[in-house]
Amino acid sequence: MFSLTVRRHFMIAHSLPREAFGPAQGLHGATFVAEVTFRRRALNDDAIVLDIGAAGTIIEEVLAGLNYRNLDEHPDFEGKLTTTEALAQYIAQEVAARIKDSDDGRELAGLDVTLRENPDAWAAYSMDLTA
């Protein structure tokens, strides 16, 4: 299995209004490093997984809808908790939706999104794109 990972960062504000989240129940900001890994079983005719520039553009498009936004007011998250894990899933689904109809997208086997909140804590979501 081959993989290509592209990183970008974004900043959000949100609250996690449940007792389990302690002080994060209140509105606070977070800066994430998003690492999106594209996986495929064989390289394409150009001997790559996916063009790095194209991958970066797709990730930037997805993150543009989140960057500098208060996710408590974002329509896609109405009534949902915006935990790091949930955000990783959302980003993976949005990236997959944008890439699925491209030539390289149809050949991808999987997609992983890792969101790093700080050097010591991160969460990830993996998608199988062959189903």
Secondary structure, 3 states (H helix, E strand, C coil): CEEEEEEEEEEEEECCCCHHHHHHHCCEEEEEEEEEEEEECCCCCCCCCCCHHHHHHHHHHHHHCCCCEEHHHCHHHCCCCCCHHHHHHHHHHHHHHHHCCCHHHHHCCEEEEEEEEECCEEEEEEEECCC
